[in-house]
């Protein structure tokens, strides 16, 4: 699993923000942030 920093670098490389990614995939920014920081499980 990628770390939060790796995910941020990947998004930066793609030229999108975490907010943009979350909206595109139907998630709230807060949910994405909690999963990436390890405070919540990834569920769909």
N, C-alpha and C positions, 0 to 999 in steps of 0.2 A: 504494500500500500504506500502511496506517496505521502510525503509530509506536507504540511500546510505551506511551507516555503517552496517546495517543488511545484505544488499546484499553482501558487502565485506566479512563479517564474514561467510556467507553461502558458498561463493566461496572458501574461505580459508579452511573451513571444508571439502569441496569436493576435495580440492587439485588442483583447477584450477584458472587461473588468469582471470581477466576481458577481457583481450585481447584474450585469448583462447576461452572464452565463445562467444565473439562477432564473431570471425572467424567461429566457429562451426555453429552459427546460421545465418550467412550471413550478419552481421552488421559490420560497422567500429567501432573501439574503440571509436572514437570521438563521434559518434552518441549515443552509449551506455552511455558514460560519460555525455553527455548533458541531456539525458532523466533522468538518475538517480540523477543528480544535480538539476533537475526541470527547466532547461532552454529550454527544447523542449518537445513536446508531443510525446507520444509513438504511432507510426503509423506503420502499416504493410501493 
